[in-house]
Amino acid sequence: MRAELLLFDIGNTSIKIGLADAERVLTTYSLRTDAEQTADSLGLSLLALCGHAGLDMESVRACMVSSVVPDFTPILREALTRYIRRPVFFVPADVPPPLENRYARPEQVGADRLVGAYAARRLYPEPESLMVVDFGTAVTFDCIARDAYEGGLIFPGPRTALAALARHAAQLTRVDLEVDALVPAVGRDTVTSIQHGLVFGFVGMVEGLVARLRPQLPGTTRILATGGFAQSIARLSPVFDEVLPSLLLEGLRRLFYECRPA
């Protein structure tokens, strides 16, 4: 495989890695975010990943990184410098997304939120407004009006909520969040009660917040979703116009070719 870019979306729980060229994200991988690991262990994992993809390392031009985990940044930088040996660019420090940032304190906006907003606008230039719902450790609702990032909302993610429930309620067991039902059941056992409560609770939360935010944005608003739980919500609700699993990696790819870091 020939790819020009290695893309890194560093979240609190996982690292999403993409191999991309000038046309598209070619393939993706996911690793666990572990700020306790060494640069060598991470670098060797990256080399194994590239080997699995059959990547021709001579074709790689650069690495693009979005991170919301400051303690992980020096580990990744050292790993990439030692093992990948290509220029490394961090968003927004090295490559700021070309959107007006209307946050009261622009520096407080997570890099992932800016990259997702930028990618959404580039993929969908026609609608006057866009809303990106990203399911990760937190669920973020990010609003874009024309070429401005307006801000949004932050809510605990599904697995974060489940972990908190299990931690603080000793008699409640951990369960998975995969359900086959299309409507919530009246739970007659603990597992069903937790599963349906969380899954359909998040459906209601997303529908409600989208309905309350939409009137505050100008014109027609297109609702986009990304992140691990987006497909589960989309199966149960028509709230999203599109689910884009690799939205942030696509944003990093486009930032490289549009902004052309030196």
N, C-alpha and C positions, 0 to 999 in steps of 0.2 A: 504493500500500500504506500502511495505517495501522499503525504499531507504536509501542508505548509505551516500549520499552527497546532500547538497544544493549548487547549483551553481549560481553565480551572475555575470552577464555581465552588468556593470554600464556604460551607455552611457549618452551623454548630454541631450537627450530627453527622453529616456525610460530605465527601468531596466528589463532586461530579466532574468528570474529565471527558473532554471531547477532542477528537482529531478532526481537523477541518482543512478545506482548501478554499479557493476563492469563490466557489459556488455554493458549498453547503457544509454542514457538519456530517462527517462521514460515518463515525461510530462513537459510542459513548461507553463509559465505565463509571463505576461508583466505588469509592473506598471510604472507610470509616475515618472521621476526623479525630485525630489523637494527638493532642499537643504535647504528650509525654514521650512520643517516639523520637528517635534521632533522625537527623538529616540523612544519614546513611541508610537506615531502614526504609525511609520513604523513597529515597533515590533508587534503591534496588527494586522496590515495588514498582516504581515508574518504568524502570528498564524492562522488568518482566511484562508489564502491561503493553509496552511498545512492541516487545517481542511477540506477544500473543496476537497483536493486531497485524503483525507482519509489516511494521512501519519501516520504511527506508529513512533512516535518521538524516541522511544527507539532504533530504527534501525539506526538512523542518527549518523554518525561518525564525520563529519567535514563539514565546509563551505569553499568553494573556491571562491575567488573574483578577478575579473578583473575590474578595474575602470579607467576612464579617467576624473573623476570629483573629484578633491582633496577635495573640500569643503564638499562633501557627505560622504567621507570615515569615519570621526569620528561618524557621525550619524548612519551609517550602523554598524560600529563596536560595538557601544553601544547597538543598537537594538538587534544584534545577541548575544552579551554577556548576556544581561538581559533576553531575551525571548527564544532564541533557546538553549543557554547554551552548545555550542559545540565549539571546537577549530576553529579559523578563520584564513585562510591563504590567503594572498594577492600575486598576481602575478604582477611583478616579484620579489618584495621585499623578500617574504618568499619562493617562489618557482619559481626560474628562469627557463624559457623554455630552454631545451638543444639544442639550435641553436647558431651558431656563429653569432654575431650581427655586421654587417659591416657598420652600421650607423656611420657617422663622430663623433657624440656625442651619444653613445648608450643610455644614460639615457633619451634622448628626444623622443625615440620611444614610442608611446602609448602602454599600456599593451594589448589592444584589438588587435593591429596589430601583436604583437609577438605571442599571443595565437592563432590567426587565422592562422598564418604562420606555427606554430608548428603542429596544428591540420591537416592542409592540407598535410604536409609532412608525418605524421603518417598514414593518410588515403590513401595516394597515394605515396608509397615509390619508385615506378618504374621510373616515368618520371625524366629526369635529372633536369628539371626546372618546377616551378609552379608559377602561378600568381593568387592571391586572390583579387577579387573585392568586397568590402564590402560597402553596401549602408546604411548609417545612416545619422546623421546630416551632416556629410561629406561623400563623396565617396572616399575610399582609394584603391589604387592599390599597392599591396605588392608582391614583387618578391622574390622567393626562388630558389637558385641554389644549388643543392645537399643538404648539411645540413647547409647552410648559409642563413641568412636573409640579402638580398642585399639592401633593401630600397624600395622606390616606389614613388607614387604621391598622392597628396591630392587635392580634388576638392569639391566645395560646393555640398551638397546633394540636391535631387529634391525638397523636402519640404522646405529646407533652401532657395533655389533659389526662390521658389514660394512666401515665406513669405517676402523676400527682395523686390521682384517685387511689391507685394501688398502694402508694406510699403512706397516705394519711388515713386509709380505712383498712384496718388489719384483716377484717373478715372478707374483704373483696379480693378475689383472685385476679391475676392478669389474664386478659383475653386478647384474641386477635380482632381486627376490625373489618374482617371480610364477612359480609352478609349477602344472602341470596334474595331476601325479601325486598319487595318494592314499596312496601308501606310498613310502618312500625307496628310490631305486635305488642299486645299486653303481656309483658314478660312474666313467665311462671317459673323461671329459674334464674339464678344470678347471672350466668353468662349471657343469656338472651337479653336480660334487663340492661346490662352494661353495654353490650354491642349495639342494640337498637337505640338506647338512650344517647350514646355518643354519636353514632353514625347519623341518625335522623335529627339529632340535636344540631349537628354541624350543617346539615342540609338547611334546616330552618334558620340557623344563624346567617349562613351565606345569603340565602334568599332575602332575608329581612334587611341585612345591611346593604346589599346591592340596591334593593328597592328604596332605601332611605338616602343613599348617596347619589343615585342616578339623577334626581331632580336638581341637584346642586351643580351639575355639570352642563355646559352649553351644548345645544343641538342633540343629535343622535349619539348615543353612547354604545360602543361595542364592548362586550364583557368577555375577557380572555382569562384562561386559567392555566396554571402550570404547577409543578410539584407532585409529589408522590400520591397525594390523596385526591387530586383533581378528578381523575377518572371515576373514582367511587362516587363523588358528588354528581358528576355529569350523568352517570347511569340512573340516578334517582331524581334528577331535576333538570329542567330545560334552562336553568339560570344562565349557563354559559353559551356564548355564541361559538366558541372554539376552545379546545384544549390543546396546548402546545407544550409537550413534555420537555423539549430542549430549548425553551425560549431564552433563558439566560446565556446558554452556550452560543446560541445564534447571535445574541447581542454582542458578546465578546468577539465573535468572528467578524461581524460587520464593523465594529469599532476599529479593528485593526486596519481593515481595507479602506474605511472612510477617513479615519484620522491619521493614518500613516505615521505611526511613531517612528522617530529617527532611530 
